[in-house]
Amino acid sequence: MGVGAMTDFGPLIANPKSLILGAAAQLGIYMAYGIALILGFTTPQAASIGIIGGADGPTAILVTTKLAPELLGAIAVAAYSYMALVPVIQPPIMRALTTKEERQITMKQLRAVSQTEKIIFPIAVTIFVSFLVPDAAPLVGCLMLGNLFKESGVTDRLNKTAQNELCNIVTIFLGVSVGATATAANFLKLQTLEIMALGIFAFGGGTAGGLLLAKFMNLFLKEKINPLIGSAGVSAVPMAARVSQVEGLGPNVAGVIGSAIAAGVFLSLFK
């Protein structure tokens, strides 16, 4: 809810192509899931590890508590560590997969998005996702409720509370409760190092997936898009967008929705 209250979906509404890029940026989730299975993790454990690639701490915690609570400490530490390290992890991948000319692509100013569109969008997304992936409904519903607080213009107090006090309080309780599960017996073992390695692989895979799809789309588009928008498709809002702004241009908030849907898919399959 707090993330939703701090997110502006205007650029996504004005440029729906970024939704596809946000989906591609979830590639790392499924890559890490497959490798975790090869390494001997169970299917629920592999799904919990893979979701680290979504770069969304609350989503990773929710999926892990449902599917593999014994790994909660290691997965939470990995997820939040890599979210904090976005400015370190992403730039080398972005520079390796794009040329200087591609990073300098200047995109046209997006059209102005009306207040009505911004109000309809969270309602429509919640209904669509609830029918498509029911297990993702709590995640997407809270995200979009927070966004509706922001965009409706009539719940200013709720909007400010969701962005600040509520978000801070929940973060504190999350840290304390997750830290309480990270006992030495569960945390200090080789499996934790494997999870950390798979987490960074998932994060890198997601960044690469968004970039490569953007480059592929440019083969067919008359008006080229800056590939760095694809790397901002991971769900680490707003840090991923800031890194893309430094390296080139373009925020992308589609990954917030994409990671929640991926979490719902895993929950519906393996819960």
TORKOL-4160 file (C-alpha; in steps of 0.2 Angstrom, whole numbers, padded with zeros to 4 digits, m for minus):
271
<pt num="1" X="0000" Y="0000" Z="0000"/>
<pt num="2" X="0014" Y="0012" Z="0004"/>
<pt num="3" X="0023" Y="0008" Z="m0012"/>
<pt num="4" X="0007" Y="0011" Z="m0022"/>
<pt num="5" X="0005" Y="0028" Z="m0013"/>
<pt num="6" X="0022" Y="0033" Z="m0019"/>
<pt num="7" X="0020" Y="0027" Z="m0037"/>
<pt num="8" X="0015" Y="0037" Z="m0052"/>
<pt num="9" X="0008" Y="0026" Z="m0065"/>
<pt num="10" X="0006" Y="0040" Z="m0077"/>
<pt num="11" X="0021" Y="0036" Z="m0088"/>
<pt num="12" X="0015" Y="0018" Z="m0089"/>
<pt num="13" X="m0002" Y="0023" Z="m0094"/>
<pt num="14" X="0005" Y="0035" Z="m0107"/>
<pt num="15" X="0017" Y="0022" Z="m0114"/>
<pt num="16" X="0009" Y="0005" Z="m0113"/>
<pt num="17" X="0025" Y="m0003" Z="m0121"/>
<pt num="18" X="0034" Y="m0001" Z="m0104"/>
<pt num="19" X="0022" Y="m0015" Z="m0097"/>
<pt num="20" X="0029" Y="m0027" Z="m0109"/>
<pt num="21" X="0047" Y="m0022" Z="m0103"/>
<pt num="22" X="0041" Y="m0024" Z="m0085"/>
<pt num="23" X="0036" Y="m0042" Z="m0089"/>
<pt num="24" X="0053" Y="m0045" Z="m0097"/>
<pt num="25" X="0062" Y="m0039" Z="m0082"/>
<pt num="26" X="0054" Y="m0053" Z="m0072"/>
<pt num="27" X="0065" Y="m0066" Z="m0083"/>
<pt num="28" X="0077" Y="m0067" Z="m0069"/>
<pt num="29" X="0064" Y="m0074" Z="m0057"/>
<pt num="30" X="0061" Y="m0089" Z="m0068"/>
<pt num="31" X="0080" Y="m0092" Z="m0073"/>
<pt num="32" X="0084" Y="m0092" Z="m0054"/>
<pt num="33" X="0069" Y="m0104" Z="m0051"/>
<pt num="34" X="0076" Y="m0116" Z="m0064"/>
<pt num="35" X="0094" Y="m0116" Z="m0057"/>
<pt num="36" X="0088" Y="m0118" Z="m0039"/>
<pt num="37" X="0079" Y="m0134" Z="m0045"/>
<pt num="38" X="0095" Y="m0141" Z="m0053"/>
<pt num="39" X="0105" Y="m0137" Z="m0037"/>
<pt num="40" X="0093" Y="m0148" Z="m0027"/>
<pt num="41" X="0081" Y="m0136" Z="m0019"/>
<pt num="42" X="0063" Y="m0141" Z="m0018"/>
<pt num="43" X="0050" Y="m0134" Z="m0029"/>
<pt num="44" X="0042" Y="m0122" Z="m0016"/>
<pt num="45" X="0060" Y="m0117" Z="m0011"/>
<pt num="46" X="0065" Y="m0114" Z="m0028"/>
<pt num="47" X="0050" Y="m0103" Z="m0031"/>
<pt num="48" X="0054" Y="m0093" Z="m0015"/>
<pt num="49" X="0072" Y="m0090" Z="m0021"/>
<pt num="50" X="0067" Y="m0085" Z="m0038"/>
<pt num="51" X="0056" Y="m0071" Z="m0032"/>
<pt num="52" X="0071" Y="m0062" Z="m0026"/>
<pt num="53" X="0074" Y="m0057" Z="m0044"/>
<pt num="54" X="0058" Y="m0047" Z="m0043"/>
<pt num="55" X="0068" Y="m0035" Z="m0032"/>
<pt num="56" X="0052" Y="m0032" Z="m0021"/>
<pt num="57" X="0056" Y="m0036" Z="m0003"/>
<pt num="58" X="0038" Y="m0037" Z="0004"/>
<pt num="59" X="0033" Y="m0049" Z="m0011"/>
<pt num="60" X="0048" Y="m0060" Z="m0007"/>
<pt num="61" X="0044" Y="m0061" Z="0011"/>
<pt num="62" X="0025" Y="m0065" Z="0007"/>
<pt num="63" X="0030" Y="m0079" Z="m0005"/>
<pt num="64" X="0043" Y="m0087" Z="0006"/>
<pt num="65" X="0032" Y="m0087" Z="0022"/>
<pt num="66" X="0019" Y="m0097" Z="0012"/>
<pt num="67" X="0030" Y="m0108" Z="0002"/>
<pt num="68" X="0047" Y="m0110" Z="0012"/>
<pt num="69" X="0047" Y="m0102" Z="0029"/>
<pt num="70" X="0063" Y="m0111" Z="0034"/>
<pt num="71" X="0072" Y="m0100" Z="0021"/>
<pt num="72" X="0064" Y="m0083" Z="0026"/>
<pt num="73" X="0079" Y="m0076" Z="0035"/>
<pt num="74" X="0091" Y="m0079" Z="0020"/>
<pt num="75" X="0079" Y="m0074" Z="0007"/>
<pt num="76" X="0074" Y="m0058" Z="0015"/>
<pt num="77" X="0092" Y="m0053" Z="0018"/>
<pt num="78" X="0096" Y="m0057" Z="0000"/>
<pt num="79" X="0081" Y="m0047" Z="m0007"/>
<pt num="80" X="0084" Y="m0032" Z="0003"/>
<pt num="81" X="0103" Y="m0032" Z="0001"/>
<pt num="82" X="0101" Y="m0032" Z="m0018"/>
<pt num="83" X="0088" Y="m0019" Z="m0018"/>
<pt num="84" X="0100" Y="m0008" Z="m0009"/>
<pt num="85" X="0114" Y="m0012" Z="m0021"/>
<pt num="86" X="0104" Y="m0008" Z="m0037"/>
<pt num="87" X="0116" Y="0007" Z="m0041"/>
<pt num="88" X="0131" Y="m0006" Z="m0040"/>
<pt num="89" X="0123" Y="m0021" Z="m0049"/>
<pt num="90" X="0114" Y="m0013" Z="m0063"/>
<pt num="91" X="0126" Y="m0001" Z="m0071"/>
<pt num="92" X="0139" Y="m0014" Z="m0077"/>
<pt num="93" X="0125" Y="m0024" Z="m0085"/>
<pt num="94" X="0117" Y="m0009" Z="m0093"/>
<pt num="95" X="0134" Y="m0004" Z="m0101"/>
<pt num="96" X="0138" Y="m0021" Z="m0107"/>
<pt num="97" X="0122" Y="m0024" Z="m0116"/>
<pt num="98" X="0119" Y="m0007" Z="m0124"/>
<pt num="99" X="0130" Y="0004" Z="m0135"/>
<pt num="100" X="0133" Y="0023" Z="m0131"/>
<pt num="101" X="0121" Y="0027" Z="m0145"/>
<pt num="102" X="0107" Y="0017" Z="m0138"/>
<pt num="103" X="0109" Y="0025" Z="m0121"/>
<pt num="104" X="0108" Y="0042" Z="m0129"/>
<pt num="105" X="0092" Y="0039" Z="m0137"/>
<pt num="106" X="0080" Y="0053" Z="m0133"/>
<pt num="107" X="0062" Y="0049" Z="m0132"/>
<pt num="108" X="0048" Y="0061" Z="m0135"/>
<pt num="109" X="0039" Y="0069" Z="m0121"/>
<pt num="110" X="0024" Y="0057" Z="m0115"/>
<pt num="111" X="0007" Y="0063" Z="m0117"/>
<pt num="112" X="m0002" Y="0071" Z="m0102"/>
<pt num="113" X="m0012" Y="0058" Z="m0093"/>
<pt num="114" X="m0029" Y="0064" Z="m0086"/>
<pt num="115" X="m0034" Y="0062" Z="m0068"/>
<pt num="116" X="m0049" Y="0050" Z="m0074"/>
<pt num="117" X="m0036" Y="0038" Z="m0082"/>
<pt num="118" X="m0026" Y="0038" Z="m0066"/>
<pt num="119" X="m0041" Y="0034" Z="m0056"/>
<pt num="120" X="m0048" Y="0020" Z="m0067"/>
<pt num="121" X="m0031" Y="0012" Z="m0069"/>
<pt num="122" X="m0028" Y="0005" Z="m0052"/>
<pt num="123" X="m0047" Y="m0001" Z="m0052"/>
<pt num="124" X="m0045" Y="m0010" Z="m0069"/>
<pt num="125" X="m0028" Y="m0018" Z="m0065"/>
<pt num="126" X="m0035" Y="m0025" Z="m0048"/>
<pt num="127" X="m0050" Y="m0033" Z="m0057"/>
<pt num="128" X="m0040" Y="m0040" Z="m0071"/>
<pt num="129" X="m0026" Y="m0047" Z="m0060"/>
<pt num="130" X="m0039" Y="m0054" Z="m0048"/>
<pt num="131" X="m0047" Y="m0064" Z="m0062"/>
<pt num="132" X="m0031" Y="m0069" Z="m0070"/>
<pt num="133" X="m0021" Y="m0074" Z="m0055"/>
<pt num="134" X="m0032" Y="m0074" Z="m0039"/>
<pt num="135" X="m0017" Y="m0078" Z="m0028"/>
<pt num="136" X="m0009" Y="m0061" Z="m0033"/>
<pt num="137" X="m0025" Y="m0051" Z="m0028"/>
<pt num="138" X="m0019" Y="m0047" Z="m0011"/>
<pt num="139" X="m0003" Y="m0040" Z="m0017"/>
<pt num="140" X="m0009" Y="m0030" Z="m0032"/>
<pt num="141" X="m0025" Y="m0025" Z="m0023"/>
<pt num="142" X="m0015" Y="m0017" Z="m0009"/>
<pt num="143" X="m0003" Y="m0009" Z="m0021"/>
<pt num="144" X="m0017" Y="m0002" Z="m0031"/>
<pt num="145" X="m0027" Y="0004" Z="m0016"/>
<pt num="146" X="m0012" Y="0014" Z="m0010"/>
<pt num="147" X="m0011" Y="0022" Z="m0028"/>
<pt num="148" X="m0030" Y="0026" Z="m0027"/>
<pt num="149" X="m0027" Y="0035" Z="m0011"/>
<pt num="150" X="m0014" Y="0046" Z="m0021"/>
<pt num="151" X="m0023" Y="0048" Z="m0037"/>
<pt num="152" X="m0041" Y="0051" Z="m0030"/>
<pt num="153" X="m0037" Y="0068" Z="m0023"/>
<pt num="154" X="m0049" Y="0066" Z="m0009"/>
<pt num="155" X="m0039" Y="0055" Z="0004"/>
<pt num="156" X="m0024" Y="0066" Z="0007"/>
<pt num="157" X="m0022" Y="0061" Z="0025"/>
<pt num="158" X="m0023" Y="0042" Z="0021"/>
<pt num="159" X="m0011" Y="0045" Z="0006"/>
<pt num="160" X="0002" Y="0054" Z="0017"/>
<pt num="161" X="0000" Y="0041" Z="0031"/>
<pt num="162" X="0003" Y="0027" Z="0019"/>
<pt num="163" X="0018" Y="0035" Z="0011"/>
<pt num="164" X="0026" Y="0039" Z="0028"/>
<pt num="165" X="0020" Y="0033" Z="0045"/>
<pt num="166" X="0012" Y="0017" Z="0040"/>
<pt num="167" X="0026" Y="0012" Z="0028"/>
<pt num="168" X="0039" Y="0016" Z="0041"/>
<pt num="169" X="0031" Y="0006" Z="0055"/>
<pt num="170" X="0028" Y="m0009" Z="0044"/>
<pt num="171" X="0046" Y="m0008" Z="0038"/>
<pt num="172" X="0052" Y="m0009" Z="0056"/>
<pt num="173" X="0041" Y="m0023" Z="0061"/>
<pt num="174" X="0046" Y="m0033" Z="0045"/>
<pt num="175" X="0064" Y="m0030" Z="0050"/>
<pt num="176" X="0062" Y="m0036" Z="0068"/>
<pt num="177" X="0051" Y="m0051" Z="0063"/>
<pt num="178" X="0062" Y="m0057" Z="0049"/>
<pt num="179" X="0078" Y="m0054" Z="0060"/>
<pt num="180" X="0070" Y="m0065" Z="0073"/>
<pt num="181" X="0069" Y="m0080" Z="0061"/>
<pt num="182" X="0087" Y="m0078" Z="0056"/>
<pt num="183" X="0094" Y="m0089" Z="0069"/>
<pt num="184" X="0112" Y="m0096" Z="0068"/>
<pt num="185" X="0105" Y="m0114" Z="0064"/>
<pt num="186" X="0095" Y="m0108" Z="0049"/>
<pt num="187" X="0106" Y="m0094" Z="0043"/>
<pt num="188" X="0124" Y="m0099" Z="0045"/>
<pt num="189" X="0126" Y="m0113" Z="0032"/>
<pt num="190" X="0131" Y="m0116" Z="0014"/>
<pt num="191" X="0113" Y="m0115" Z="0008"/>
<pt num="192" X="0113" Y="m0097" Z="0013"/>
<pt num="193" X="0127" Y="m0093" Z="0001"/>
<pt num="194" X="0119" Y="m0103" Z="m0013"/>
<pt num="195" X="0103" Y="m0092" Z="m0010"/>
<pt num="196" X="0113" Y="m0076" Z="m0010"/>
<pt num="197" X="0122" Y="m0081" Z="m0027"/>
<pt num="198" X="0105" Y="m0086" Z="m0035"/>
<pt num="199" X="0098" Y="m0070" Z="m0029"/>
<pt num="200" X="0111" Y="m0059" Z="m0038"/>
<pt num="201" X="0109" Y="m0070" Z="m0053"/>
<pt num="202" X="0090" Y="m0067" Z="m0053"/>
<pt num="203" X="0092" Y="m0049" Z="m0051"/>
<pt num="204" X="0105" Y="m0048" Z="m0065"/>
<pt num="205" X="0094" Y="m0059" Z="m0076"/>
<pt num="206" X="0079" Y="m0047" Z="m0074"/>
<pt num="207" X="0090" Y="m0032" Z="m0078"/>
<pt num="208" X="0096" Y="m0041" Z="m0094"/>
<pt num="209" X="0079" Y="m0047" Z="m0099"/>
<pt num="210" X="0072" Y="m0029" Z="m0099"/>
<pt num="211" X="0086" Y="m0022" Z="m0109"/>
<pt num="212" X="0087" Y="m0036" Z="m0122"/>
<pt num="213" X="0068" Y="m0035" Z="m0125"/>
<pt num="214" X="0069" Y="m0016" Z="m0127"/>
<pt num="215" X="0083" Y="m0019" Z="m0140"/>
<pt num="216" X="0073" Y="m0032" Z="m0149"/>
<pt num="217" X="0058" Y="m0020" Z="m0150"/>
<pt num="218" X="0069" Y="m0007" Z="m0157"/>
<pt num="219" X="0071" Y="m0018" Z="m0173"/>
<pt num="220" X="0053" Y="m0015" Z="m0177"/>
<pt num="221" X="0049" Y="0002" Z="m0170"/>
<pt num="222" X="0050" Y="0018" Z="m0180"/>
<pt num="223" X="0051" Y="0028" Z="m0164"/>
<pt num="224" X="0065" Y="0020" Z="m0155"/>
<pt num="225" X="0064" Y="0018" Z="m0136"/>
<pt num="226" X="0079" Y="0019" Z="m0124"/>
<pt num="227" X="0084" Y="0002" Z="m0119"/>
<pt num="228" X="0087" Y="0008" Z="m0101"/>
<pt num="229" X="0069" Y="0009" Z="m0098"/>
<pt num="230" X="0069" Y="m0010" Z="m0099"/>
<pt num="231" X="0082" Y="m0011" Z="m0085"/>
<pt num="232" X="0071" Y="0000" Z="m0074"/>
<pt num="233" X="0057" Y="m0013" Z="m0076"/>
<pt num="234" X="0063" Y="m0023" Z="m0060"/>
<pt num="235" X="0052" Y="m0019" Z="m0045"/>
<pt num="236" X="0065" Y="m0009" Z="m0035"/>
<pt num="237" X="0055" Y="0007" Z="m0035"/>
<pt num="238" X="0061" Y="0020" Z="m0036"/>
<pt num="239" X="0080" Y="0016" Z="m0036"/>
<pt num="240" X="0080" Y="0006" Z="m0052"/>
<pt num="241" X="0072" Y="0021" Z="m0061"/>
<pt num="242" X="0085" Y="0033" Z="m0053"/>
<pt num="243" X="0099" Y="0022" Z="m0060"/>
<pt num="244" X="0091" Y="0022" Z="m0077"/>
<pt num="245" X="0090" Y="0041" Z="m0076"/>
<pt num="246" X="0108" Y="0043" Z="m0072"/>
<pt num="247" X="0113" Y="0031" Z="m0086"/>
<pt num="248" X="0101" Y="0037" Z="m0099"/>
<pt num="249" X="0083" Y="0041" Z="m0097"/>
<pt num="250" X="0066" Y="0034" Z="m0092"/>
<pt num="251" X="0057" Y="0028" Z="m0077"/>
<pt num="252" X="0047" Y="0012" Z="m0078"/>
<pt num="253" X="0035" Y="0006" Z="m0064"/>
<pt num="254" X="0028" Y="m0009" Z="m0073"/>
<pt num="255" X="0039" Y="m0021" Z="m0063"/>
<pt num="256" X="0030" Y="m0018" Z="m0048"/>
<pt num="257" X="0015" Y="m0026" Z="m0056"/>
<pt num="258" X="0025" Y="m0039" Z="m0064"/>
<pt num="259" X="0033" Y="m0046" Z="m0049"/>
<pt num="260" X="0017" Y="m0046" Z="m0039"/>
<pt num="261" X="0009" Y="m0057" Z="m0054"/>
<pt num="262" X="0024" Y="m0068" Z="m0054"/>
<pt num="263" X="0022" Y="m0071" Z="m0035"/>
<pt num="264" X="0004" Y="m0075" Z="m0038"/>
<pt num="265" X="0008" Y="m0088" Z="m0051"/>
<pt num="266" X="0021" Y="m0096" Z="m0039"/>
<pt num="267" X="0008" Y="m0096" Z="m0025"/>
<pt num="268" X="m0006" Y="m0103" Z="m0035"/>
<pt num="269" X="0005" Y="m0117" Z="m0042"/>
<pt num="270" X="0015" Y="m0122" Z="m0026"/>
<pt num="271" X="0005" Y="m0117" Z="m0011"/>
